[in-house]
Amino acid sequence: MPTIRPFRNVNEYNVHNLYSWGGAIPATKGQFVQIASGWDSDQELSEIGGAGATYGNTVSLRYGTKPTVTGVVLSGQQTLGIMLWDVREVDENGEKLLYNPSKQDKLQCALSGQAVPIATRGMFLFSGVQGTPIAGQPAYLHTDGGLVAVPAGATVTATKVGKFLGAKDSKGWVLVDIECNG
């Protein structure tokens, strides 16, 4: 599964914070996403259910954003960008993050319904690249939401999303310059 490391160079002007995750949870950062339901200026927050147990004479609702993104599953799909945070409901101990927002911030993750940051451009240390990347070679979308290095001279039908800035290191990480124009 693709993922990114904290080493990155991203301009905040190239980060969208309008969309929530609309796919299966948990979802990992570093996954390329596409718009599932677009943004509309008339949209308001939507109710996404209760915060937990219900008790008489109490109201405890959760609200979320209506525009959603999902993972890219076909290499020819238009890509909005790359998710910078995980999407999850519980921490590593099975405790609900809904009740521990400071831990949620430390883990850099969003809950279902919350906006997840999506970068459209930037430089990332990326894992899960299929193939053998070479410095300067184009980076294309793979069907697992990650990247693939296509050998020189091969026919390419996948969406180009950037270029590799080096080869894989001994742990499988490679520096990638991402530029999604979708």
C-alpha positions in Angstrom: 0.0 0.0 0.0 1.4 3.4 -0.9 2.3 5.9 1.8 4.4 9.0 2.4 7.0 10.0 5.0 7.0 13.3 6.9 9.9 14.5 4.7 8.0 16.7 2.2 7.9 20.1 0.6 4.3 21.4 0.1 3.0 24.9 -0.3 -0.2 25.4 1.6 -1.8 27.1 -1.4 -1.7 23.7 -3.1 -3.6 21.9 -0.3 -7.4 21.5 -0.5 -9.3 21.1 2.8 -12.8 20.9 1.3 -13.4 17.2 0.9 -14.0 14.3 3.3 -13.1 10.7 2.6 -15.9 8.7 0.9 -14.3 5.3 0.7 -13.5 2.4 3.1 -12.0 3.3 6.5 -9.2 3.1 7.4 -7.5 4.9 4.5 -3.8 5.7 4.4 -2.0 8.9 3.5 -0.1 8.9 0.3 -3.1 7.6 -1.7 -4.1 9.5 -4.8 -7.8 10.5 -4.8 -10.4 11.7 -7.2 -13.6 13.8 -6.6 -16.6 11.6 -5.9 -19.1 14.4 -5.2 -18.1 17.9 -6.0 -18.3 21.1 -4.0 -21.2 23.5 -4.2 -21.5 27.0 -2.6 -25.0 26.2 -1.3 -23.7 23.2 0.7 -23.7 23.2 4.4 -22.5 20.6 6.8 -24.4 17.4 7.0 -25.4 15.3 9.9 -23.3 12.1 9.9 -24.8 10.4 13.0 -24.5 10.5 16.7 -21.2 10.8 18.6 -21.8 7.6 20.5 -24.4 6.3 23.0 -27.8 8.1 23.1 -29.5 9.1 26.3 -32.9 10.6 26.9 -33.2 14.4 26.6 -29.7 14.8 25.1 -28.5 15.6 21.5 -25.0 14.7 20.5 -24.7 14.9 16.7 -21.7 14.8 14.4 -21.4 17.0 11.4 -19.3 16.4 8.3 -18.6 17.9 4.9 -20.7 16.9 1.9 -18.1 17.0 -0.9 -16.2 13.7 -0.9 -13.2 12.0 -2.5 -12.4 8.4 -3.1 -9.3 6.5 -4.1 -8.1 6.2 -7.7 -8.7 2.7 -8.8 -8.2 3.0 -12.6 -4.9 4.4 -13.9 -6.7 6.7 -16.4 -8.9 8.5 -13.9 -8.5 12.3 -13.3 -6.7 12.8 -10.0 -7.3 15.7 -7.6 -4.2 15.0 -5.5 -2.6 13.0 -2.8 -4.0 12.6 0.8 -1.7 14.0 3.4 -3.4 12.4 6.4 -4.8 9.0 7.2 -8.6 8.6 7.7 -9.4 6.4 10.7 -11.9 6.1 13.6 -9.8 4.3 16.2 -6.2 4.5 17.4 -3.7 1.6 17.6 -5.3 0.5 20.9 -8.9 0.4 19.5 -9.9 3.6 21.3 -12.2 6.0 19.5 -10.4 9.1 18.3 -13.7 11.0 18.4 -13.2 11.3 22.1 -9.5 12.2 22.0 -8.9 15.0 19.5 -5.3 15.7 20.8 -4.3 12.1 19.9 -6.1 12.5 16.6 -3.9 15.6 15.9 -0.7 13.7 17.0 -1.5 10.8 14.6 -2.3 13.3 11.8 -5.6 11.7 10.8 -9.1 12.7 10.0 -12.3 11.0 11.1 -15.0 10.0 8.7 -16.9 13.1 7.6 -14.0 15.5 8.5 -12.1 17.3 5.7 -8.9 15.6 4.9 -6.0 17.6 3.5 -5.2 16.8 -0.2 -2.1 18.2 -1.9 -2.2 18.9 -5.6 1.5 19.6 -5.9 4.6 19.0 -3.9 7.7 16.9 -3.3 7.2 13.7 -1.3 9.2 10.8 0.0 7.0 8.0 -1.3 6.8 4.2 -0.7 5.0 1.6 -2.7 6.2 2.5 -6.1 5.7 -0.3 -8.6 8.6 -0.9 -11.0 12.1 0.6 -11.0 12.1 4.4 -11.0 14.9 6.4 -12.5 15.7 10.1 -11.7 13.8 12.3 -14.2 11.4 9.6 -15.3 7.7 10.4 -15.3 5.6 9.0 -12.5 2.2 7.5 -13.5 -0.8 6.4 -11.5 -1.1 2.7 -10.5 -4.4 0.9 -9.9 -3.7 0.6 -6.2 -3.8 4.4 -5.7 0.0 4.6 -5.8 2.7 5.2 -8.4 4.3 3.1 -11.2 7.5 3.6 -13.1 7.0 2.7 -16.7 10.1 1.5 -18.6 11.4 3.8 -21.4 9.8 3.1 -24.7 6.7 1.3 -23.3 3.2 2.3 -24.3 1.6 4.4 -21.6 -2.1 4.8 -21.0 -1.9 5.7 -17.3 -2.3 9.3 -16.0 1.0 11.1 -15.4 1.1 12.8 -12.0 4.7 13.9 -11.6 8.3 12.7 -12.0 10.8 10.7 -9.9 13.7 12.7 -8.5 15.8 9.6 -7.8 15.8 5.8 -7.6 14.4 3.7 -4.7 16.6 3.5 -1.7 17.4 0.3 0.2 14.0 0.5 2.1 11.9 1.1 -1.1 11.4 4.9 -0.6 11.8 7.3 -3.6 11.6 11.1 -3.8 8.8 12.2 -6.2 7.7 15.6 -7.5 3.9 15.5 -7.7 1.9 17.7 -10.0 -1.8 16.8 -10.4 -3.5 18.8 -13.1 -6.9 17.0 -12.8 
